[in-house]
Amino acid sequence: MIKMKHTIIIILICCSFVGYSQNTNPIEMDIFLDKKSLKELSVKKKFINSIEYTPEGFLLLSSPNQFYFLGIGGLAPAFEKWSNKNSIESFTITSDSILVITSKNALYQLGSGDSFVKISNIPDSDMGITSKYDRLYVYDRKLKKGKKNYSIYQLSGGVRTIIPLVTIGTPILSVFERASILIFSTKNKIFSIDAKTKKMIEILSLPKKDDIVSIVGDPVHQALYFSTKKAVYRVRDNQIELVNKEFGGILRYDGEGLLVFNPDESFIVRFRNNVLYE
């Protein structure tokens, strides 16, 4: 496998939760990207709902046919333009720094010369993807007419073996891994599953109208963050707190703060630790 020139920090935890509290005070945030800045950069792109950090402090974003680095200097195209007839649907960076992409019913990775090569078929189209340690997972995240089963699959043996870990009746919206435990969301609920025993436990639920679209952990402060499209929550000291009620999105944690990416609005912000834990 060809390694990407960047690595990613993915920090995960597992908690059990009771209780609920609400933080009604607005908190300060750093705006990394919005529609105004995209207009100033003359960029007219619709981003997919994947985002990752690089160790240099850049963010990796993607439109359906082009990757971008976002940093202090603005937004710059990365790698060769995607030339496949099927769009980039989701991506992740493995623990050994390999950029892996889902597109239609296949996986691709970044190869030599900043181009992409196919490495495996996968069970369906428009699957989500995540990775940590030496394992790679894809999952059915889209509601499809006539589809009754939605699964998380583990890929191993150089992605030659695809093993279903859990199958449920609703789309799996977000997945992250801690050791042998996977934490995932479906609709308004969060579950954990032991990757070895496949035992599944419901951790928490929100009101039925609130789909949980992303989950991430901060092990330093022993906190778990999760979000809907409209709000961000934190679980800490067995309490569920409302962190932000103005917007939600895809979450990432980089050690210095919590990133929120709303691809529909081309909006990226970060809440710093000194604000989150004041």
C-alpha positions as CSV (number, residue, x, y, z in Angstrom):
1,M,0.0,0.0,0.0
2,I,1.1,3.5,-0.7
3,K,1.2,5.8,2.3
4,M,-0.3,9.3,2.3
5,K,2.2,12.1,3.1
6,H,0.1,13.1,6.1
7,T,-1.2,11.4,9.2
8,I,-4.3,11.9,11.3
9,I,-5.1,12.2,14.9
10,I,-8.1,10.1,15.9
11,I,-8.7,10.0,19.7
12,L,-11.6,7.9,21.0
13,I,-13.2,6.9,24.3
14,C,-16.1,4.9,25.6
15,C,-18.4,6.0,28.4
16,S,-21.7,5.1,30.1
17,F,-24.2,7.9,30.6
18,V,-26.9,9.1,33.0
19,G,-28.5,12.5,33.5
20,Y,-28.9,15.6,31.4
21,S,-28.1,19.3,31.7
22,Q,-28.2,22.2,29.4
23,N,-25.6,25.0,28.8
24,T,-27.6,28.0,27.5
25,N,-24.6,30.4,27.3
26,P,-23.2,30.9,23.8
27,I,-19.5,30.0,23.5
28,E,-16.8,31.5,21.3
29,M,-15.5,29.7,18.3
30,D,-13.0,30.0,15.5
31,I,-14.4,30.1,12.0
32,F,-12.3,28.1,9.6
33,L,-14.5,28.2,6.6
34,D,-17.9,29.7,5.5
35,K,-19.7,30.7,2.3
36,K,-18.3,34.2,2.4
37,S,-14.7,33.0,2.5
38,L,-15.4,30.4,-0.2
39,K,-16.7,33.3,-2.4
40,E,-13.6,35.3,-1.7
41,L,-11.5,32.3,-2.7
42,S,-13.6,31.9,-5.9
43,V,-14.4,28.4,-4.9
44,K,-17.8,27.0,-5.9
45,K,-17.8,23.5,-4.6
46,K,-20.2,21.2,-2.7
47,F,-18.3,19.3,-0.1
48,I,-19.1,15.7,0.9
49,N,-19.6,15.0,4.6
50,S,-16.1,13.6,5.3
51,I,-13.3,15.6,6.9
52,E,-10.0,14.7,8.5
53,Y,-6.9,16.4,10.1
54,T,-3.3,16.3,8.9
55,P,-0.4,16.6,11.4
56,E,0.7,19.8,9.8
57,G,-2.5,21.5,10.9
58,F,-4.3,21.3,7.6
59,L,-7.8,19.9,7.1
60,L,-8.6,17.5,4.3
61,L,-11.9,18.1,2.5
62,S,-13.4,16.7,-0.7
63,S,-15.9,17.6,-3.3
64,P,-17.3,14.7,-5.3
65,N,-14.3,14.9,-7.7
66,Q,-11.5,16.8,-5.9
67,F,-9.6,16.8,-2.6
68,Y,-8.6,20.1,-0.9
69,F,-6.3,21.1,2.0
70,L,-7.6,23.9,4.2
71,G,-5.0,25.9,6.2
72,I,-3.8,29.3,7.0
73,G,-3.1,30.0,3.3
74,G,-6.7,29.2,2.3
75,L,-8.1,26.3,0.3
76,A,-5.8,24.4,-2.1
77,P,-6.5,21.4,-4.4
78,A,-4.8,18.2,-3.3
79,F,-3.8,15.2,-5.3
80,E,-4.9,14.5,-8.9
81,K,-8.5,15.3,-9.8
82,W,-10.8,12.3,-9.3
83,S,-11.4,11.0,-12.8
84,N,-13.6,8.0,-12.1
85,K,-17.2,8.3,-13.5
86,N,-18.5,7.6,-9.9
87,S,-18.1,10.3,-7.3
88,I,-16.0,10.3,-4.1
89,E,-18.6,9.4,-1.5
90,S,-16.6,9.2,1.8
91,F,-13.0,8.9,2.9
92,T,-10.8,8.1,5.9
93,I,-7.1,8.0,6.7
94,T,-5.8,4.8,8.3
95,S,-3.4,4.5,11.3
96,D,-0.5,3.9,8.8
97,S,-1.4,7.1,6.9
98,I,-3.2,5.6,3.9
99,L,-6.0,7.7,2.4
100,V,-8.9,5.3,1.5
101,I,-12.0,6.3,-0.4
102,T,-15.5,4.8,-1.0
103,S,-17.0,5.3,-4.5
104,K,-20.0,3.3,-5.7
105,N,-19.3,-0.3,-4.7
106,A,-15.6,0.0,-4.4
107,L,-12.7,1.1,-2.2
108,Y,-9.8,3.2,-3.6
109,Q,-6.6,4.4,-2.0
110,L,-4.1,7.1,-2.8
111,G,-1.3,5.6,-4.9
112,S,2.0,6.9,-6.3
113,G,1.9,10.1,-8.2
114,D,-1.0,11.4,-6.2
115,S,-3.4,9.2,-8.2
116,F,-6.0,6.7,-7.0
117,V,-6.1,2.9,-7.4
118,K,-8.9,0.4,-6.7
119,I,-8.2,-2.0,-3.8
120,S,-11.5,-3.8,-3.1
121,N,-15.2,-4.2,-3.8
122,I,-17.6,-3.4,-0.9
123,P,-21.2,-4.5,-0.3
124,D,-23.1,-1.4,-1.4
125,S,-22.8,2.1,-2.8
126,D,-22.6,5.4,-0.8
127,M,-21.1,3.6,2.3
128,G,-19.5,5.5,5.1
129,I,-15.9,4.6,6.1
130,T,-13.8,4.9,9.3
131,S,-10.5,3.5,10.5
132,K,-8.2,3.2,13.5
133,Y,-5.5,0.8,14.6
134,D,-5.1,-1.7,11.8
135,R,-8.7,-2.2,11.0
136,L,-11.0,-0.6,8.4
137,Y,-14.8,-0.4,8.6
138,V,-17.5,0.5,6.1
139,Y,-21.1,0.9,6.9
140,D,-24.5,1.4,5.3
141,R,-25.4,5.0,6.1
142,K,-28.1,5.8,3.5
143,L,-31.8,4.9,3.7
144,K,-32.7,3.1,0.4
145,K,-36.0,2.0,-0.9
146,G,-36.5,-1.7,-0.4
147,K,-33.4,-2.1,1.7
148,K,-34.2,-3.8,5.1
149,N,-30.8,-4.5,6.5
150,Y,-28.0,-2.0,7.3
151,S,-24.7,-3.3,8.4
152,I,-21.2,-2.4,9.7
153,Y,-18.5,-4.4,8.0
154,Q,-14.9,-5.0,9.1
155,L,-12.3,-5.3,6.4
156,S,-9.1,-7.2,7.1
157,G,-6.4,-9.2,5.4
158,G,-5.4,-6.4,3.1
159,V,-9.1,-5.7,2.6
160,R,-9.6,-9.1,1.1
161,T,-12.0,-10.3,3.9
162,I,-15.2,-8.4,4.6
163,I,-16.9,-9.5,7.9
164,P,-20.4,-8.1,8.9
165,L,-20.3,-7.1,12.6
166,V,-23.8,-5.9,13.2
167,T,-27.0,-5.7,11.1
168,I,-30.0,-3.6,12.1
169,G,-33.1,-2.2,10.4
170,T,-32.1,1.4,10.1
171,P,-29.1,3.3,8.5
172,I,-25.9,3.6,10.5
173,L,-25.1,7.3,10.6
174,S,-21.7,7.4,12.4
175,V,-19.1,4.9,13.6
176,F,-15.9,5.2,15.7
177,E,-13.6,2.7,17.3
178,R,-11.9,2.3,20.7
179,A,-9.8,-0.9,21.0
180,S,-12.2,-3.8,20.3
181,I,-15.3,-1.6,20.9
182,L,-17.3,0.2,18.2
183,I,-19.6,3.1,19.1
184,F,-22.2,3.9,16.4
185,S,-25.4,5.9,15.9
186,T,-28.6,5.1,14.2
187,K,-31.5,7.5,14.1
188,N,-31.6,9.1,17.6
189,K,-29.7,6.4,19.4
190,I,-26.1,5.5,20.2
191,F,-24.9,1.9,20.7
192,S,-21.7,0.1,21.5
193,I,-20.7,-3.3,20.1
194,D,-17.9,-5.6,21.0
195,A,-16.1,-6.4,17.7
196,K,-15.2,-9.9,19.0
197,T,-18.4,-11.0,20.8
198,K,-20.7,-8.8,18.7
199,K,-22.6,-8.0,21.9
200,M,-24.6,-4.8,21.4
201,I,-25.6,-2.3,24.1
202,E,-27.7,0.9,23.8
203,I,-25.9,3.8,25.4
204,L,-28.3,6.7,25.0
205,S,-31.1,8.2,23.0
206,L,-32.4,11.7,22.1
207,P,-35.9,12.7,21.1
208,K,-37.0,10.7,18.1
209,K,-36.8,13.7,15.6
210,D,-33.0,14.1,16.3
211,D,-30.8,11.9,14.2
212,I,-27.2,11.6,15.7
213,V,-24.9,12.1,12.7
214,S,-21.5,12.2,14.4
215,I,-19.6,11.0,17.5
216,V,-16.1,11.7,18.7
217,G,-14.2,11.5,22.0
218,D,-11.8,13.6,24.1
219,P,-9.9,11.2,26.4
220,V,-7.9,13.9,28.1
221,H,-11.0,15.5,29.6
222,Q,-12.9,12.2,29.7
223,A,-15.7,13.6,27.5
224,L,-17.7,12.2,24.6
225,Y,-19.2,14.6,22.0
226,F,-22.0,13.8,19.6
227,S,-24.1,15.9,17.3
228,T,-27.3,16.2,15.3
229,K,-27.5,18.5,12.3
230,K,-28.8,21.2,14.6
231,A,-26.9,20.8,17.9
232,V,-23.8,19.5,19.6
233,Y,-23.8,17.6,22.9
234,R,-21.2,16.6,25.4
235,V,-21.2,13.7,27.8
236,R,-19.0,14.2,30.9
237,D,-19.2,13.1,34.5
238,N,-22.3,11.1,33.6
239,Q,-24.1,14.2,32.4
240,I,-25.4,15.0,28.9
241,E,-24.8,18.7,28.2
242,L,-26.0,20.8,25.3
243,V,-22.8,22.5,24.0
244,N,-24.2,24.4,21.0
245,K,-27.8,24.7,19.8
246,E,-27.3,26.8,16.7
247,F,-25.8,24.1,14.4
248,G,-24.3,20.7,14.4
249,G,-22.5,18.5,11.8
250,I,-19.5,16.2,11.5
251,L,-17.3,16.3,14.5
252,R,-13.5,15.9,14.9
253,Y,-11.3,16.4,17.9
254,D,-7.6,17.5,17.5
255,G,-6.4,17.7,21.1
256,E,-6.8,21.5,21.1
257,G,-10.5,21.7,20.5
258,L,-13.7,20.4,18.9
259,L,-14.2,20.9,15.2
260,V,-17.7,21.0,13.7
261,F,-18.2,20.7,9.9
262,N,-21.5,21.4,8.3
263,P,-21.1,20.4,4.6
264,D,-24.5,21.6,3.6
265,E,-23.5,25.2,4.6
266,S,-19.8,24.8,3.8
267,F,-19.2,25.8,7.4
268,I,-16.3,24.8,9.6
269,V,-15.7,26.0,13.1
270,R,-13.6,25.0,16.1
271,F,-14.4,25.4,19.8
272,R,-11.1,25.6,21.8
273,N,-10.5,23.6,24.9
274,N,-10.1,26.7,27.1
275,V,-13.7,27.7,26.1
276,L,-15.2,24.2,26.2
277,Y,-13.8,23.5,29.7
278,E,-13.7,26.9,31.3
